Structure formats: structure tokens, C-alpha cells
Amino acid sequence: MRIACVMAEGRGDMDLLLHGFATCAAAQGLRLCGTVQVNSDCGPDRPCDMDVQVLPDGPVIRISQSLGPGARGCRLDPEALEQAVTEAEARLSVGVDLVIVNKFGKHEAEGRGFRALIAEAVALGVPVLVGVNGLNAPRLAEFVGGEVERLDPVPEALDRWLASLG
């Protein structure tokens, strides 16, 4: 099984790392599938807007909802997330070299979201790189049977992992 995960501490750091990695992998001619997240700063008193770019070439889908001032609930738009999943799954079926999933989050931990895409890619022997946070890392390990390789959150570590897939 060729699956690895990466966790980064700073807010938005994982998104930037995976986006940069996807850009470099595409420049090397790899056929990509999945999503990378692009956040838009909305100012100091508002949470960022969250968009995902379906790899390799779009569309860009807004996955956050504006809940209004003072709202504290989850801002993820589940319908938009499922649209991104559907777009990515369609690309997997045409043949790819690498799957990148911006986040194994709550939806994936509960059996939804990108979980089926990850499983299908693994079954096809396609390498998978997924972002994860500390809360969901145990659920990712459980999902993949504990065989997930954790990479340091630096571009060089992701590049070495990709090169090791040979």
C-alpha cells in the first residue's frame, strides 16, 4: 500500500504545502487526481473562505458556508464537499499517477467525503497523499489498517516520498 499523510501545525500551512506539492508534481508530468485547498482571507474579524481545486485543472469549489456574524458551528458545506468528491472520482476513472486529498477530516472519519476515493485509489495501486490533523489521524490509521506513512511537513519530505515510489 502506498499511502502517506502529512500534518502541519500552522493555520493553513498544510493547504499551502499540498498545493505547492501538487503544482510541482503536475510540472513533472504526473497525472493528478483529488483536491487541494485554497483559503481566501476575509479580514481579521471573519473566518477565511475555503475553496478546493479539483486536480488537475479545476473546477474550484467553495466548500465553506457563511454562517453570519458570531456563528460558531461547522462551516463546511457538505453538498459542496460531495460535489468535489464526485469531480475527483470521475478523474480517477480515467487513470492517474497520484491522488492528493487536502484533508482526511470529520466526514472521512465517519465514512463519507473522500474516503471511497482513497480506498479506490489504494485498490488500484495509485499512490495517495492525504492531509490530516491530530484529531483524525487515528481514524485514518484505522481506515488504512495502520499502514499509513507520516511525512514531515516540508516540501523535501514530500518530494522524497514521491521519488521513492519510483
Phi and psi in radians as a Rosetta constraint file:
Dihedral C 1 N 2 CA 2 C 2 CIRCULARHARMONIC -2.029 0.35
Dihedral N 2 CA 2 C 2 N 3 CIRCULARHARMONIC 1.394 0.35
Dihedral C 2 N 3 CA 3 C 3 CIRCULARHARMONIC -2.305 0.35
Dihedral N 3 CA 3 C 3 N 4 CIRCULARHARMONIC 2.385 0.35
Dihedral C 3 N 4 CA 4 C 4 CIRCULARHARMONIC -2.358 0.35
Dihedral N 4 CA 4 C 4 N 5 CIRCULARHARMONIC 2.735 0.35
Dihedral C 4 N 5 CA 5 C 5 CIRCULARHARMONIC -2.251 0.35
Dihedral N 5 CA 5 C 5 N 6 CIRCULARHARMONIC 2.826 0.35
Dihedral C 5 N 6 CA 6 C 6 CIRCULARHARMONIC -2.431 0.35
Dihedral N 6 CA 6 C 6 N 7 CIRCULARHARMONIC 2.450 0.35
Dihedral C 6 N 7 CA 7 C 7 CIRCULARHARMONIC -2.221 0.35
Dihedral N 7 CA 7 C 7 N 8 CIRCULARHARMONIC 2.355 0.35
Dihedral C 7 N 8 CA 8 C 8 CIRCULARHARMONIC -2.222 0.35
Dihedral N 8 CA 8 C 8 N 9 CIRCULARHARMONIC 2.488 0.35
Dihedral C 8 N 9 CA 9 C 9 CIRCULARHARMONIC -1.374 0.35
Dihedral N 9 CA 9 C 9 N 10 CIRCULARHARMONIC -0.774 0.35
Dihedral C 9 N 10 CA 10 C 10 CIRCULARHARMONIC -1.248 0.35
Dihedral N 10 CA 10 C 10 N 11 CIRCULARHARMONIC 2.603 0.35
Dihedral C 10 N 11 CA 11 C 11 CIRCULARHARMONIC -1.063 0.35
Dihedral N 11 CA 11 C 11 N 12 CIRCULARHARMONIC 2.088 0.35
Dihedral C 11 N 12 CA 12 C 12 CIRCULARHARMONIC 1.461 0.35
Dihedral N 12 CA 12 C 12 N 13 CIRCULARHARMONIC -0.114 0.35
Dihedral C 12 N 13 CA 13 C 13 CIRCULARHARMONIC -1.100 0.35
Dihedral N 13 CA 13 C 13 N 14 CIRCULARHARMONIC -0.728 0.35
Dihedral C 13 N 14 CA 14 C 14 CIRCULARHARMONIC -1.126 0.35
Dihedral N 14 CA 14 C 14 N 15 CIRCULARHARMONIC -0.686 0.35
Dihedral C 14 N 15 CA 15 C 15 CIRCULARHARMONIC -1.072 0.35
Dihedral N 15 CA 15 C 15 N 16 CIRCULARHARMONIC -0.780 0.35
Dihedral C 15 N 16 CA 16 C 16 CIRCULARHARMONIC -1.145 0.35
Dihedral N 16 CA 16 C 16 N 17 CIRCULARHARMONIC -0.714 0.35
Dihedral C 16 N 17 CA 17 C 17 CIRCULARHARMONIC -1.090 0.35
Dihedral N 17 CA 17 C 17 N 18 CIRCULARHARMONIC -0.844 0.35
Dihedral C 17 N 18 CA 18 C 18 CIRCULARHARMONIC -1.198 0.35
Dihedral N 18 CA 18 C 18 N 19 CIRCULARHARMONIC -0.639 0.35
Dihedral C 18 N 19 CA 19 C 19 CIRCULARHARMONIC -1.110 0.35
Dihedral N 19 CA 19 C 19 N 20 CIRCULARHARMONIC -0.792 0.35
Dihedral C 19 N 20 CA 20 C 20 CIRCULARHARMONIC -1.103 0.35
Dihedral N 20 CA 20 C 20 N 21 CIRCULARHARMONIC -0.709 0.35
Dihedral C 20 N 21 CA 21 C 21 CIRCULARHARMONIC -1.096 0.35
Dihedral N 21 CA 21 C 21 N 22 CIRCULARHARMONIC -0.773 0.35
Dihedral C 21 N 22 CA 22 C 22 CIRCULARHARMONIC -1.090 0.35
Dihedral N 22 CA 22 C 22 N 23 CIRCULARHARMONIC -0.698 0.35
Dihedral C 22 N 23 CA 23 C 23 CIRCULARHARMONIC -1.079 0.35
Dihedral N 23 CA 23 C 23 N 24 CIRCULARHARMONIC -0.780 0.35
Dihedral C 23 N 24 CA 24 C 24 CIRCULARHARMONIC -1.167 0.35
Dihedral N 24 CA 24 C 24 N 25 CIRCULARHARMONIC -0.732 0.35
Dihedral C 24 N 25 CA 25 C 25 CIRCULARHARMONIC -1.108 0.35
Dihedral N 25 CA 25 C 25 N 26 CIRCULARHARMONIC -0.726 0.35
Dihedral C 25 N 26 CA 26 C 26 CIRCULARHARMONIC -1.125 0.35
Dihedral N 26 CA 26 C 26 N 27 CIRCULARHARMONIC -0.674 0.35
Dihedral C 26 N 27 CA 27 C 27 CIRCULARHARMONIC -1.133 0.35
Dihedral N 27 CA 27 C 27 N 28 CIRCULARHARMONIC -0.426 0.35
Dihedral C 27 N 28 CA 28 C 28 CIRCULARHARMONIC -1.448 0.35
Dihedral N 28 CA 28 C 28 N 29 CIRCULARHARMONIC -0.017 0.35
Dihedral C 28 N 29 CA 29 C 29 CIRCULARHARMONIC 1.601 0.35
Dihedral N 29 CA 29 C 29 N 30 CIRCULARHARMONIC 0.146 0.35
Dihedral C 29 N 30 CA 30 C 30 CIRCULARHARMONIC -1.313 0.35
Dihedral N 30 CA 30 C 30 N 31 CIRCULARHARMONIC 2.466 0.35
Dihedral C 30 N 31 CA 31 C 31 CIRCULARHARMONIC -1.510 0.35
Dihedral N 31 CA 31 C 31 N 32 CIRCULARHARMONIC 2.063 0.35
Dihedral C 31 N 32 CA 32 C 32 CIRCULARHARMONIC -1.841 0.35
Dihedral N 32 CA 32 C 32 N 33 CIRCULARHARMONIC 2.739 0.35
Dihedral C 32 N 33 CA 33 C 33 CIRCULARHARMONIC -2.557 0.35
Dihedral N 33 CA 33 C 33 N 34 CIRCULARHARMONIC 2.649 0.35
Dihedral C 33 N 34 CA 34 C 34 CIRCULARHARMONIC 2.071 0.35
Dihedral N 34 CA 34 C 34 N 35 CIRCULARHARMONIC -2.581 0.35
Dihedral C 34 N 35 CA 35 C 35 CIRCULARHARMONIC -2.556 0.35
Dihedral N 35 CA 35 C 35 N 36 CIRCULARHARMONIC 2.640 0.35
Dihedral C 35 N 36 CA 36 C 36 CIRCULARHARMONIC -2.201 0.35
Dihedral N 36 CA 36 C 36 N 37 CIRCULARHARMONIC 2.603 0.35
Dihedral C 36 N 37 CA 37 C 37 CIRCULARHARMONIC -1.732 0.35
Dihedral N 37 CA 37 C 37 N 38 CIRCULARHARMONIC 2.442 0.35
Dihedral C 37 N 38 CA 38 C 38 CIRCULARHARMONIC -2.208 0.35
Dihedral N 38 CA 38 C 38 N 39 CIRCULARHARMONIC 2.076 0.35
Dihedral C 38 N 39 CA 39 C 39 CIRCULARHARMONIC -1.739 0.35
Dihedral N 39 CA 39 C 39 N 40 CIRCULARHARMONIC 2.505 0.35
Dihedral C 39 N 40 CA 40 C 40 CIRCULARHARMONIC -1.984 0.35
Dihedral N 40 CA 40 C 40 N 41 CIRCULARHARMONIC 2.122 0.35
Dihedral C 40 N 41 CA 41 C 41 CIRCULARHARMONIC -1.189 0.35
Dihedral N 41 CA 41 C 41 N 42 CIRCULARHARMONIC 2.256 0.35
Dihedral C 41 N 42 CA 42 C 42 CIRCULARHARMONIC -1.912 0.35
Dihedral N 42 CA 42 C 42 N 43 CIRCULARHARMONIC 0.189 0.35
Dihedral C 42 N 43 CA 43 C 43 CIRCULARHARMONIC 1.941 0.35
Dihedral N 43 CA 43 C 43 N 44 CIRCULARHARMONIC 2.912 0.35
Dihedral C 43 N 44 CA 44 C 44 CIRCULARHARMONIC -1.184 0.35
Dihedral N 44 CA 44 C 44 N 45 CIRCULARHARMONIC -0.428 0.35
Dihedral C 44 N 45 CA 45 C 45 CIRCULARHARMONIC -1.803 0.35
Dihedral N 45 CA 45 C 45 N 46 CIRCULARHARMONIC 0.163 0.35
Dihedral C 45 N 46 CA 46 C 46 CIRCULARHARMONIC -2.344 0.35
Dihedral N 46 CA 46 C 46 N 47 CIRCULARHARMONIC 2.539 0.35
Dihedral C 46 N 47 CA 47 C 47 CIRCULARHARMONIC -1.212 0.35
Dihedral N 47 CA 47 C 47 N 48 CIRCULARHARMONIC 2.713 0.35
Dihedral C 47 N 48 CA 48 C 48 CIRCULARHARMONIC -1.194 0.35
Dihedral N 48 CA 48 C 48 N 49 CIRCULARHARMONIC 2.766 0.35
Dihedral C 48 N 49 CA 49 C 49 CIRCULARHARMONIC -1.470 0.35
Dihedral N 49 CA 49 C 49 N 50 CIRCULARHARMONIC 2.406 0.35
Dihedral C 49 N 50 CA 50 C 50 CIRCULARHARMONIC -1.922 0.35
Dihedral N 50 CA 50 C 50 N 51 CIRCULARHARMONIC 2.155 0.35
Dihedral C 50 N 51 CA 51 C 51 CIRCULARHARMONIC -2.162 0.35
Dihedral N 51 CA 51 C 51 N 52 CIRCULARHARMONIC 2.602 0.35
Dihedral C 51 N 52 CA 52 C 52 CIRCULARHARMONIC -2.067 0.35
Dihedral N 52 CA 52 C 52 N 53 CIRCULARHARMONIC 2.463 0.35
Dihedral C 52 N 53 CA 53 C 53 CIRCULARHARMONIC -1.746 0.35
Dihedral N 53 CA 53 C 53 N 54 CIRCULARHARMONIC 2.153 0.35
Dihedral C 53 N 54 CA 54 C 54 CIRCULARHARMONIC -1.321 0.35
Dihedral N 54 CA 54 C 54 N 55 CIRCULARHARMONIC 2.215 0.35
Dihedral C 54 N 55 CA 55 C 55 CIRCULARHARMONIC -1.420 0.35
Dihedral N 55 CA 55 C 55 N 56 CIRCULARHARMONIC 2.495 0.35
Dihedral C 55 N 56 CA 56 C 56 CIRCULARHARMONIC -1.659 0.35
Dihedral N 56 CA 56 C 56 N 57 CIRCULARHARMONIC -0.348 0.35
Dihedral C 56 N 57 CA 57 C 57 CIRCULARHARMONIC -2.365 0.35
Dihedral N 57 CA 57 C 57 N 58 CIRCULARHARMONIC 0.526 0.35
Dihedral C 57 N 58 CA 58 C 58 CIRCULARHARMONIC 1.741 0.35
Dihedral N 58 CA 58 C 58 N 59 CIRCULARHARMONIC 3.083 0.35
Dihedral C 58 N 59 CA 59 C 59 CIRCULARHARMONIC -1.363 0.35
Dihedral N 59 CA 59 C 59 N 60 CIRCULARHARMONIC 2.979 0.35
Dihedral C 59 N 60 CA 60 C 60 CIRCULARHARMONIC -1.740 0.35
Dihedral N 60 CA 60 C 60 N 61 CIRCULARHARMONIC 2.230 0.35
Dihedral C 60 N 61 CA 61 C 61 CIRCULARHARMONIC -2.149 0.35
Dihedral N 61 CA 61 C 61 N 62 CIRCULARHARMONIC 2.226 0.35
Dihedral C 61 N 62 CA 62 C 62 CIRCULARHARMONIC -1.302 0.35
Dihedral N 62 CA 62 C 62 N 63 CIRCULARHARMONIC 2.091 0.35
Dihedral C 62 N 63 CA 63 C 63 CIRCULARHARMONIC -1.867 0.35
Dihedral N 63 CA 63 C 63 N 64 CIRCULARHARMONIC 0.037 0.35
Dihedral C 63 N 64 CA 64 C 64 CIRCULARHARMONIC -1.865 0.35
Dihedral N 64 CA 64 C 64 N 65 CIRCULARHARMONIC 2.649 0.35
Dihedral C 64 N 65 CA 65 C 65 CIRCULARHARMONIC -1.915 0.35
Dihedral N 65 CA 65 C 65 N 66 CIRCULARHARMONIC 2.551 0.35
Dihedral C 65 N 66 CA 66 C 66 CIRCULARHARMONIC -1.538 0.35
Dihedral N 66 CA 66 C 66 N 67 CIRCULARHARMONIC 1.953 0.35
Dihedral C 66 N 67 CA 67 C 67 CIRCULARHARMONIC -1.666 0.35
Dihedral N 67 CA 67 C 67 N 68 CIRCULARHARMONIC -0.026 0.35
Dihedral C 67 N 68 CA 68 C 68 CIRCULARHARMONIC 1.651 0.35
Dihedral N 68 CA 68 C 68 N 69 CIRCULARHARMONIC 2.928 0.35
Dihedral C 68 N 69 CA 69 C 69 CIRCULARHARMONIC -1.084 0.35
Dihedral N 69 CA 69 C 69 N 70 CIRCULARHARMONIC 2.393 0.35
Dihedral C 69 N 70 CA 70 C 70 CIRCULARHARMONIC 1.394 0.35
Dihedral N 70 CA 70 C 70 N 71 CIRCULARHARMONIC -0.099 0.35
Dihedral C 70 N 71 CA 71 C 71 CIRCULARHARMONIC -1.199 0.35
Dihedral N 71 CA 71 C 71 N 72 CIRCULARHARMONIC 2.519 0.35
Dihedral C 71 N 72 CA 72 C 72 CIRCULARHARMONIC -2.163 0.35
Dihedral N 72 CA 72 C 72 N 73 CIRCULARHARMONIC -0.020 0.35
Dihedral C 72 N 73 CA 73 C 73 CIRCULARHARMONIC -1.303 0.35
Dihedral N 73 CA 73 C 73 N 74 CIRCULARHARMONIC 3.061 0.35
Dihedral C 73 N 74 CA 74 C 74 CIRCULARHARMONIC -1.112 0.35
Dihedral N 74 CA 74 C 74 N 75 CIRCULARHARMONIC 2.267 0.35
Dihedral C 74 N 75 CA 75 C 75 CIRCULARHARMONIC -1.639 0.35
Dihedral N 75 CA 75 C 75 N 76 CIRCULARHARMONIC -0.039 0.35
Dihedral C 75 N 76 CA 76 C 76 CIRCULARHARMONIC -1.127 0.35
Dihedral N 76 CA 76 C 76 N 77 CIRCULARHARMONIC 2.315 0.35
Dihedral C 76 N 77 CA 77 C 77 CIRCULARHARMONIC -1.620 0.35
Dihedral N 77 CA 77 C 77 N 78 CIRCULARHARMONIC 1.797 0.35
Dihedral C 77 N 78 CA 78 C 78 CIRCULARHARMONIC -1.072 0.35
Dihedral N 78 CA 78 C 78 N 79 CIRCULARHARMONIC -0.577 0.35
Dihedral C 78 N 79 CA 79 C 79 CIRCULARHARMONIC -1.176 0.35
Dihedral N 79 CA 79 C 79 N 80 CIRCULARHARMONIC -0.703 0.35
Dihedral C 79 N 80 CA 80 C 80 CIRCULARHARMONIC -1.164 0.35
Dihedral N 80 CA 80 C 80 N 81 CIRCULARHARMONIC -0.690 0.35
Dihedral C 80 N 81 CA 81 C 81 CIRCULARHARMONIC -1.060 0.35
Dihedral N 81 CA 81 C 81 N 82 CIRCULARHARMONIC -0.786 0.35
Dihedral C 81 N 82 CA 82 C 82 CIRCULARHARMONIC -1.137 0.35
Dihedral N 82 CA 82 C 82 N 83 CIRCULARHARMONIC -0.561 0.35
Dihedral C 82 N 83 CA 83 C 83 CIRCULARHARMONIC -1.101 0.35
Dihedral N 83 CA 83 C 83 N 84 CIRCULARHARMONIC -0.754 0.35
Dihedral C 83 N 84 CA 84 C 84 CIRCULARHARMONIC -1.114 0.35
Dihedral N 84 CA 84 C 84 N 85 CIRCULARHARMONIC -0.699 0.35
Dihedral C 84 N 85 CA 85 C 85 CIRCULARHARMONIC -1.059 0.35
Dihedral N 85 CA 85 C 85 N 86 CIRCULARHARMONIC -0.833 0.35
Dihedral C 85 N 86 CA 86 C 86 CIRCULARHARMONIC -1.054 0.35
Dihedral N 86 CA 86 C 86 N 87 CIRCULARHARMONIC -0.758 0.35
Dihedral C 86 N 87 CA 87 C 87 CIRCULARHARMONIC -1.073 0.35
Dihedral N 87 CA 87 C 87 N 88 CIRCULARHARMONIC -0.767 0.35
Dihedral C 87 N 88 CA 88 C 88 CIRCULARHARMONIC -1.187 0.35
Dihedral N 88 CA 88 C 88 N 89 CIRCULARHARMONIC -0.726 0.35
Dihedral C 88 N 89 CA 89 C 89 CIRCULARHARMONIC -1.060 0.35
Dihedral N 89 CA 89 C 89 N 90 CIRCULARHARMONIC -0.647 0.35
Dihedral C 89 N 90 CA 90 C 90 CIRCULARHARMONIC -1.097 0.35
Dihedral N 90 CA 90 C 90 N 91 CIRCULARHARMONIC -0.622 0.35
Dihedral C 90 N 91 CA 91 C 91 CIRCULARHARMONIC -1.291 0.35
Dihedral N 91 CA 91 C 91 N 92 CIRCULARHARMONIC -0.570 0.35
Dihedral C 91 N 92 CA 92 C 92 CIRCULARHARMONIC -1.080 0.35
Dihedral N 92 CA 92 C 92 N 93 CIRCULARHARMONIC -0.624 0.35
Dihedral C 92 N 93 CA 93 C 93 CIRCULARHARMONIC -1.203 0.35
Dihedral N 93 CA 93 C 93 N 94 CIRCULARHARMONIC -0.281 0.35
Dihedral C 93 N 94 CA 94 C 94 CIRCULARHARMONIC -1.647 0.35
Dihedral N 94 CA 94 C 94 N 95 CIRCULARHARMONIC 0.001 0.35
Dihedral C 94 N 95 CA 95 C 95 CIRCULARHARMONIC 1.705 0.35
Dihedral N 95 CA 95 C 95 N 96 CIRCULARHARMONIC 2.144 0.35
Dihedral C 95 N 96 CA 96 C 96 CIRCULARHARMONIC -2.458 0.35
Dihedral N 96 CA 96 C 96 N 97 CIRCULARHARMONIC 2.857 0.35
Dihedral C 96 N 97 CA 97 C 97 CIRCULARHARMONIC -1.718 0.35
Dihedral N 97 CA 97 C 97 N 98 CIRCULARHARMONIC -0.418 0.35
Dihedral C 97 N 98 CA 98 C 98 CIRCULARHARMONIC -2.739 0.35
Dihedral N 98 CA 98 C 98 N 99 CIRCULARHARMONIC 2.404 0.35
Dihedral C 98 N 99 CA 99 C 99 CIRCULARHARMONIC -1.941 0.35
Dihedral N 99 CA 99 C 99 N 100 CIRCULARHARMONIC 2.284 0.35
Dihedral C 99 N 100 CA 100 C 100 CIRCULARHARMONIC -2.128 0.35
Dihedral N 100 CA 100 C 100 N 101 CIRCULARHARMONIC 2.221 0.35
Dihedral C 100 N 101 CA 101 C 101 CIRCULARHARMONIC -2.109 0.35
Dihedral N 101 CA 101 C 101 N 102 CIRCULARHARMONIC 2.127 0.35
Dihedral C 101 N 102 CA 102 C 102 CIRCULARHARMONIC -1.042 0.35
Dihedral N 102 CA 102 C 102 N 103 CIRCULARHARMONIC -0.514 0.35
Dihedral C 102 N 103 CA 103 C 103 CIRCULARHARMONIC -2.819 0.35
Dihedral N 103 CA 103 C 103 N 104 CIRCULARHARMONIC 2.253 0.35
Dihedral C 103 N 104 CA 104 C 104 CIRCULARHARMONIC -1.605 0.35
Dihedral N 104 CA 104 C 104 N 105 CIRCULARHARMONIC 1.635 0.35
Dihedral C 104 N 105 CA 105 C 105 CIRCULARHARMONIC -1.851 0.35
Dihedral N 105 CA 105 C 105 N 106 CIRCULARHARMONIC -2.766 0.35
Dihedral C 105 N 106 CA 106 C 106 CIRCULARHARMONIC -1.026 0.35
Dihedral N 106 CA 106 C 106 N 107 CIRCULARHARMONIC -0.746 0.35
Dihedral C 106 N 107 CA 107 C 107 CIRCULARHARMONIC -1.088 0.35
Dihedral N 107 CA 107 C 107 N 108 CIRCULARHARMONIC -0.767 0.35
Dihedral C 107 N 108 CA 108 C 108 CIRCULARHARMONIC -1.175 0.35
Dihedral N 108 CA 108 C 108 N 109 CIRCULARHARMONIC -0.706 0.35
Dihedral C 108 N 109 CA 109 C 109 CIRCULARHARMONIC -1.057 0.35
Dihedral N 109 CA 109 C 109 N 110 CIRCULARHARMONIC -0.521 0.35
Dihedral C 109 N 110 CA 110 C 110 CIRCULARHARMONIC -1.632 0.35
Dihedral N 110 CA 110 C 110 N 111 CIRCULARHARMONIC 0.125 0.35
Dihedral C 110 N 111 CA 111 C 111 CIRCULARHARMONIC 1.671 0.35
Dihedral N 111 CA 111 C 111 N 112 CIRCULARHARMONIC 0.159 0.35
Dihedral C 111 N 112 CA 112 C 112 CIRCULARHARMONIC -2.051 0.35
Dihedral N 112 CA 112 C 112 N 113 CIRCULARHARMONIC -2.767 0.35
Dihedral C 112 N 113 CA 113 C 113 CIRCULARHARMONIC 1.074 0.35
Dihedral N 113 CA 113 C 113 N 114 CIRCULARHARMONIC -2.324 0.35
Dihedral C 113 N 114 CA 114 C 114 CIRCULARHARMONIC -1.473 0.35
Dihedral N 114 CA 114 C 114 N 115 CIRCULARHARMONIC 0.134 0.35
Dihedral C 114 N 115 CA 115 C 115 CIRCULARHARMONIC -1.022 0.35
Dihedral N 115 CA 115 C 115 N 116 CIRCULARHARMONIC -0.806 0.35
Dihedral C 115 N 116 CA 116 C 116 CIRCULARHARMONIC -1.151 0.35
Dihedral N 116 CA 116 C 116 N 117 CIRCULARHARMONIC -0.647 0.35
Dihedral C 116 N 117 CA 117 C 117 CIRCULARHARMONIC -1.092 0.35
Dihedral N 117 CA 117 C 117 N 118 CIRCULARHARMONIC -0.790 0.35
Dihedral C 117 N 118 CA 118 C 118 CIRCULARHARMONIC -1.062 0.35
Dihedral N 118 CA 118 C 118 N 119 CIRCULARHARMONIC -0.810 0.35
Dihedral C 118 N 119 CA 119 C 119 CIRCULARHARMONIC -1.097 0.35
Dihedral N 119 CA 119 C 119 N 120 CIRCULARHARMONIC -0.746 0.35
Dihedral C 119 N 120 CA 120 C 120 CIRCULARHARMONIC -1.136 0.35
Dihedral N 120 CA 120 C 120 N 121 CIRCULARHARMONIC -0.735 0.35
Dihedral C 120 N 121 CA 121 C 121 CIRCULARHARMONIC -1.076 0.35
Dihedral N 121 CA 121 C 121 N 122 CIRCULARHARMONIC -0.796 0.35
Dihedral C 121 N 122 CA 122 C 122 CIRCULARHARMONIC -1.055 0.35
Dihedral N 122 CA 122 C 122 N 123 CIRCULARHARMONIC -0.765 0.35
Dihedral C 122 N 123 CA 123 C 123 CIRCULARHARMONIC -1.080 0.35
Dihedral N 123 CA 123 C 123 N 124 CIRCULARHARMONIC -0.574 0.35
Dihedral C 123 N 124 CA 124 C 124 CIRCULARHARMONIC -1.464 0.35
Dihedral N 124 CA 124 C 124 N 125 CIRCULARHARMONIC -0.094 0.35
Dihedral C 124 N 125 CA 125 C 125 CIRCULARHARMONIC 1.412 0.35
Dihedral N 125 CA 125 C 125 N 126 CIRCULARHARMONIC 0.289 0.35
Dihedral C 125 N 126 CA 126 C 126 CIRCULARHARMONIC -1.509 0.35
Dihedral N 126 CA 126 C 126 N 127 CIRCULARHARMONIC 2.242 0.35
Dihedral C 126 N 127 CA 127 C 127 CIRCULARHARMONIC -1.075 0.35
Dihedral N 127 CA 127 C 127 N 128 CIRCULARHARMONIC 2.543 0.35
Dihedral C 127 N 128 CA 128 C 128 CIRCULARHARMONIC -2.258 0.35
Dihedral N 128 CA 128 C 128 N 129 CIRCULARHARMONIC 2.307 0.35
Dihedral C 128 N 129 CA 129 C 129 CIRCULARHARMONIC -2.081 0.35
Dihedral N 129 CA 129 C 129 N 130 CIRCULARHARMONIC 2.224 0.35
Dihedral C 129 N 130 CA 130 C 130 CIRCULARHARMONIC -2.320 0.35
Dihedral N 130 CA 130 C 130 N 131 CIRCULARHARMONIC 2.438 0.35
Dihedral C 130 N 131 CA 131 C 131 CIRCULARHARMONIC -1.456 0.35
Dihedral N 131 CA 131 C 131 N 132 CIRCULARHARMONIC 2.560 0.35
Dihedral C 131 N 132 CA 132 C 132 CIRCULARHARMONIC -2.653 0.35
Dihedral N 132 CA 132 C 132 N 133 CIRCULARHARMONIC 2.688 0.35
Dihedral C 132 N 133 CA 133 C 133 CIRCULARHARMONIC -1.866 0.35
Dihedral N 133 CA 133 C 133 N 134 CIRCULARHARMONIC 2.987 0.35
Dihedral C 133 N 134 CA 134 C 134 CIRCULARHARMONIC -1.044 0.35
Dihedral N 134 CA 134 C 134 N 135 CIRCULARHARMONIC -0.588 0.35
Dihedral C 134 N 135 CA 135 C 135 CIRCULARHARMONIC -1.135 0.35
Dihedral N 135 CA 135 C 135 N 136 CIRCULARHARMONIC -0.686 0.35
Dihedral C 135 N 136 CA 136 C 136 CIRCULARHARMONIC -1.765 0.35
Dihedral N 136 CA 136 C 136 N 137 CIRCULARHARMONIC -0.071 0.35
Dihedral C 136 N 137 CA 137 C 137 CIRCULARHARMONIC -1.002 0.35
Dihedral N 137 CA 137 C 137 N 138 CIRCULARHARMONIC -0.763 0.35
Dihedral C 137 N 138 CA 138 C 138 CIRCULARHARMONIC -1.082 0.35
Dihedral N 138 CA 138 C 138 N 139 CIRCULARHARMONIC -0.611 0.35
Dihedral C 138 N 139 CA 139 C 139 CIRCULARHARMONIC -1.225 0.35
Dihedral N 139 CA 139 C 139 N 140 CIRCULARHARMONIC -0.605 0.35
Dihedral C 139 N 140 CA 140 C 140 CIRCULARHARMONIC -1.138 0.35
Dihedral N 140 CA 140 C 140 N 141 CIRCULARHARMONIC -0.803 0.35
Dihedral C 140 N 141 CA 141 C 141 CIRCULARHARMONIC -1.066 0.35
Dihedral N 141 CA 141 C 141 N 142 CIRCULARHARMONIC -0.704 0.35
Dihedral C 141 N 142 CA 142 C 142 CIRCULARHARMONIC -1.105 0.35
Dihedral N 142 CA 142 C 142 N 143 CIRCULARHARMONIC -0.756 0.35
Dihedral C 142 N 143 CA 143 C 143 CIRCULARHARMONIC -1.075 0.35
Dihedral N 143 CA 143 C 143 N 144 CIRCULARHARMONIC -0.718 0.35
Dihedral C 143 N 144 CA 144 C 144 CIRCULARHARMONIC -1.693 0.35
Dihedral N 144 CA 144 C 144 N 145 CIRCULARHARMONIC 0.181 0.35
Dihedral C 144 N 145 CA 145 C 145 CIRCULARHARMONIC 1.307 0.35
Dihedral N 145 CA 145 C 145 N 146 CIRCULARHARMONIC 0.465 0.35
Dihedral C 145 N 146 CA 146 C 146 CIRCULARHARMONIC 1.339 0.35
Dihedral N 146 CA 146 C 146 N 147 CIRCULARHARMONIC 0.127 0.35
Dihedral C 146 N 147 CA 147 C 147 CIRCULARHARMONIC -1.735 0.35
Dihedral N 147 CA 147 C 147 N 148 CIRCULARHARMONIC 0.391 0.35
Dihedral C 147 N 148 CA 148 C 148 CIRCULARHARMONIC -1.510 0.35
Dihedral N 148 CA 148 C 148 N 149 CIRCULARHARMONIC 2.340 0.35
Dihedral C 148 N 149 CA 149 C 149 CIRCULARHARMONIC -1.598 0.35
Dihedral N 149 CA 149 C 149 N 150 CIRCULARHARMONIC 2.227 0.35
Dihedral C 149 N 150 CA 150 C 150 CIRCULARHARMONIC -1.671 0.35
Dihedral N 150 CA 150 C 150 N 151 CIRCULARHARMONIC 2.177 0.35
Dihedral C 150 N 151 CA 151 C 151 CIRCULARHARMONIC -1.756 0.35
Dihedral N 151 CA 151 C 151 N 152 CIRCULARHARMONIC 2.590 0.35
Dihedral C 151 N 152 CA 152 C 152 CIRCULARHARMONIC -1.135 0.35
Dihedral N 152 CA 152 C 152 N 153 CIRCULARHARMONIC 2.521 0.35
Dihedral C 152 N 153 CA 153 C 153 CIRCULARHARMONIC -1.413 0.35
Dihedral N 153 CA 153 C 153 N 154 CIRCULARHARMONIC 1.014 0.35
Dihedral C 153 N 154 CA 154 C 154 CIRCULARHARMONIC -2.367 0.35
Dihedral N 154 CA 154 C 154 N 155 CIRCULARHARMONIC 2.574 0.35
Dihedral C 154 N 155 CA 155 C 155 CIRCULARHARMONIC -0.957 0.35
Dihedral N 155 CA 155 C 155 N 156 CIRCULARHARMONIC -0.653 0.35
Dihedral C 155 N 156 CA 156 C 156 CIRCULARHARMONIC -1.096 0.35
Dihedral N 156 CA 156 C 156 N 157 CIRCULARHARMONIC -0.657 0.35
Dihedral C 156 N 157 CA 157 C 157 CIRCULARHARMONIC -1.161 0.35
Dihedral N 157 CA 157 C 157 N 158 CIRCULARHARMONIC -0.710 0.35
Dihedral C 157 N 158 CA 158 C 158 CIRCULARHARMONIC -1.167 0.35
Dihedral N 158 CA 158 C 158 N 159 CIRCULARHARMONIC -0.698 0.35
Dihedral C 158 N 159 CA 159 C 159 CIRCULARHARMONIC -1.101 0.35
Dihedral N 159 CA 159 C 159 N 160 CIRCULARHARMONIC -0.745 0.35
Dihedral C 159 N 160 CA 160 C 160 CIRCULARHARMONIC -1.092 0.35
Dihedral N 160 CA 160 C 160 N 161 CIRCULARHARMONIC -0.737 0.35
Dihedral C 160 N 161 CA 161 C 161 CIRCULARHARMONIC -1.073 0.35
Dihedral N 161 CA 161 C 161 N 162 CIRCULARHARMONIC -0.806 0.35
Dihedral C 161 N 162 CA 162 C 162 CIRCULARHARMONIC -1.066 0.35
Dihedral N 162 CA 162 C 162 N 163 CIRCULARHARMONIC -0.774 0.35
Dihedral C 162 N 163 CA 163 C 163 CIRCULARHARMONIC -1.113 0.35
Dihedral N 163 CA 163 C 163 N 164 CIRCULARHARMONIC -0.567 0.35
Dihedral C 163 N 164 CA 164 C 164 CIRCULARHARMONIC -1.227 0.35
Dihedral N 164 CA 164 C 164 N 165 CIRCULARHARMONIC -0.268 0.35
Dihedral C 164 N 165 CA 165 C 165 CIRCULARHARMONIC -1.331 0.35
Dihedral N 165 CA 165 C 165 N 166 CIRCULARHARMONIC -0.372 0.35
